[in-house]
Amino acid sequence: SNVLLTIARDSGRYSRAAMEDLRLSALPALADNYIWLLADAGGDALVVDPGEAAPVQRALAREQLRLRAILLTHHHPDHVGAAAELAAATGARIHAPHDARIAASDVRVGDGDVVQLATPALRFDVLAVPGHTSSHVAYHGHGLLFCGDTLFSVGCGRLFEGTPAQMLASLERLAALPGDTLVCCGHEYTVANCAFART
């Protein structure tokens, strides 16, 4: 099973959850991407950064879930490639940063905005985290951080558009979040990052 975590409403640690249970799954995609799937006990779900449709479609069918929302962190194809297809098939609304390079979007978000969903009943603060790209955002709520390609296990994203100073400020911003925040990053780079650190 790809289910990593169940967050109970009354568990204390993640008491901000707005329903009885949330189920978080990491769906492997492409070469080393993660698509994050978050679902409530009633079967309503959102996905973060769907680079391809098939892993999401399989998980929705297997778990009998209804996709209601799609959150995008930045414009790279391996994070947005299946957003339009999934939205067309399910009616899910796409939340994306202010960036014309992301063609498919129902709601544009930026720093300080709040994504408030009715189903599943979830709320996420939007954080601007430029560095990897100039318009990169992260979503924080319910003890979770969906940070795309800004922060990884034992590393951070490459600087394609931003500056080192921007990336440092973005990482400092993420470091200021509560210490028990669960980091949901966009790629599995842990082994490679450890090998780099050893050098």
SEROVO-429652 format. One record per residue (C-alpha): x, y, z. Coordinates in steps of 0.2 Angstrom, whole numbers, plus 5000, padded with zeros to 4 digits. Example, Ala and Ser with C-alpha at 12.3 -4.5 7.8 and 13.67 -1.06 7.14 Angstrom:
2
> 5062 / 4978 / 5039
> 5068 / 4995 / 5036
% end
This chain:
199
> 5000 / 5000 / 5000
> 5006 / 5018 / 4997
> 4996 / 5025 / 5012
> 5009 / 5033 / 5023
> 4999 / 5041 / 5037
> 4982 / 5042 / 5045
> 4979 / 5058 / 5053
> 4965 / 5057 / 5066
> 4955 / 5073 / 5071
> 4957 / 5070 / 5089
> 4975 / 5064 / 5089
> 4981 / 5080 / 5096
> 4996 / 5081 / 5085
> 4986 / 5086 / 5070
> 4970 / 5092 / 5078
> 4968 / 5105 / 5065
> 4961 / 5092 / 5053
> 4943 / 5097 / 5049
> 4936 / 5079 / 5048
> 4937 / 5062 / 5056
> 4952 / 5056 / 5046
> 4964 / 5060 / 5033
> 4973 / 5047 / 5023
> 4989 / 5053 / 5015
> 4997 / 5043 / 5000
> 5013 / 5046 / 4990
> 5010 / 5040 / 4973
> 5027 / 5036 / 4963
> 5026 / 5044 / 4946
> 5038 / 5046 / 4931
> 5056 / 5043 / 4936
> 5057 / 5049 / 4954
> 5042 / 5060 / 4957
> 5029 / 5059 / 4971
> 5011 / 5064 / 4968
> 5003 / 5067 / 4984
> 4985 / 5061 / 4987
> 4976 / 5067 / 5002
> 4958 / 5060 / 5006
> 4945 / 5061 / 5019
> 4935 / 5047 / 5027
> 4920 / 5052 / 5015
> 4930 / 5048 / 5000
> 4934 / 5066 / 4994
> 4952 / 5069 / 4989
> 4965 / 5081 / 4982
> 4981 / 5078 / 4973
> 4997 / 5089 / 4973
> 5008 / 5091 / 4958
> 5001 / 5077 / 4946
> 5014 / 5075 / 4933
> 5005 / 5060 / 4925
> 4987 / 5054 / 4926
> 4989 / 5035 / 4927
> 4995 / 5034 / 4946
> 4981 / 5045 / 4951
> 4968 / 5037 / 4941
> 4973 / 5020 / 4948
> 4973 / 5026 / 4966
> 4956 / 5035 / 4964
> 4949 / 5019 / 4957
> 4957 / 5007 / 4970
> 4952 / 5018 / 4985
> 4935 / 5023 / 4977
> 4939 / 5042 / 4979
> 4932 / 5057 / 4971
> 4945 / 5070 / 4966
> 4939 / 5087 / 4971
> 4955 / 5098 / 4970
> 4972 / 5099 / 4962
> 4986 / 5109 / 4970
> 5001 / 5114 / 4959
> 5017 / 5121 / 4966
> 5026 / 5126 / 4951
> 5026 / 5126 / 4932
> 5038 / 5112 / 4927
> 5029 / 5098 / 4917
> 5033 / 5084 / 4929
> 5022 / 5093 / 4941
> 5008 / 5099 / 4931
> 5008 / 5088 / 4916
> 4992 / 5078 / 4920
> 4982 / 5092 / 4929
> 4971 / 5097 / 4914
> 4967 / 5079 / 4910
> 4963 / 5075 / 4928
> 4952 / 5090 / 4930
> 4943 / 5087 / 4914
> 4939 / 5069 / 4919
> 4934 / 5073 / 4937
> 4928 / 5091 / 4938
> 4942 / 5095 / 4951
> 4947 / 5113 / 4952
> 4965 / 5117 / 4949
> 4974 / 5129 / 4961
> 4991 / 5136 / 4954
> 5003 / 5150 / 4956
> 5002 / 5166 / 4946
> 5012 / 5160 / 4932
> 5007 / 5161 / 4913
> 5017 / 5145 / 4910
> 5003 / 5135 / 4919
> 4989 / 5135 / 4907
> 4977 / 5125 / 4916
> 4971 / 5134 / 4932
> 4954 / 5138 / 4940
> 4961 / 5148 / 4955
> 4977 / 5158 / 4955
> 4986 / 5158 / 4972
> 5001 / 5168 / 4979
> 5009 / 5172 / 4995
> 4997 / 5174 / 5010
> 4982 / 5167 / 5001
> 4972 / 5153 / 5009
> 4965 / 5138 / 4999
> 4949 / 5134 / 5008
> 4941 / 5118 / 5002
> 4923 / 5112 / 5005
> 4926 / 5094 / 5001
> 4937 / 5088 / 5007
> 4936 / 5101 / 5021
> 4954 / 5107 / 5021
> 4963 / 5123 / 5023
> 4980 / 5127 / 5017
> 4991 / 5143 / 5019
> 5000 / 5147 / 5003
> 5018 / 5152 / 5005
> 5029 / 5159 / 4991
> 5046 / 5150 / 4991
> 5055 / 5156 / 4975
> 5072 / 5148 / 4971
> 5069 / 5133 / 4961
> 5057 / 5143 / 4950
> 5052 / 5162 / 4952
> 5034 / 5158 / 4955
> 5036 / 5142 / 4966
> 5023 / 5141 / 4981
> 5021 / 5128 / 4995
> 5005 / 5123 / 5004
> 5005 / 5121 / 5023
> 4990 / 5115 / 5033
> 4984 / 5101 / 5045
> 5002 / 5097 / 5050
> 5007 / 5095 / 5032
> 5019 / 5104 / 5020
> 5018 / 5101 / 5001
> 5034 / 5110 / 4996
> 5036 / 5104 / 4978
> 5054 / 5105 / 4973
> 5060 / 5118 / 4986
> 5064 / 5106 / 5000
> 5069 / 5087 / 4999
> 5075 / 5074 / 5011
> 5094 / 5079 / 5014
> 5093 / 5093 / 5001
> 5084 / 5107 / 4991
> 5079 / 5110 / 4974
> 5091 / 5116 / 4960
> 5091 / 5135 / 4956
> 5083 / 5136 / 4939
> 5076 / 5154 / 4940
> 5080 / 5160 / 4957
> 5095 / 5166 / 4966
> 5104 / 5158 / 4981
> 5098 / 5172 / 4992
> 5080 / 5168 / 4987
> 5082 / 5149 / 4990
> 5090 / 5153 / 5007
> 5076 / 5164 / 5012
> 5063 / 5151 / 5006
> 5072 / 5137 / 5016
> 5072 / 5148 / 5032
> 5054 / 5151 / 5030
> 5050 / 5133 / 5029
> 5062 / 5130 / 5044
> 5051 / 5142 / 5054
> 5036 / 5130 / 5053
> 5032 / 5119 / 5067
> 5045 / 5106 / 5070
> 5032 / 5091 / 5069
> 5027 / 5097 / 5051
> 5027 / 5082 / 5039
> 5037 / 5087 / 5023
> 5029 / 5081 / 5007
> 5042 / 5084 / 4994
> 5041 / 5082 / 4975
> 5054 / 5069 / 4972
> 5063 / 5055 / 4980
> 5081 / 5061 / 4980
> 5087 / 5054 / 4997
> 5100 / 5042 / 4992
> 5108 / 5054 / 4979
> 5108 / 5068 / 4991
> 5116 / 5057 / 5005
> 5129 / 5052 / 4992
> 5132 / 5071 / 4988
> 5133 / 5075 / 5006
> 5147 / 5062 / 5009
> 5158 / 5071 / 4996
% end
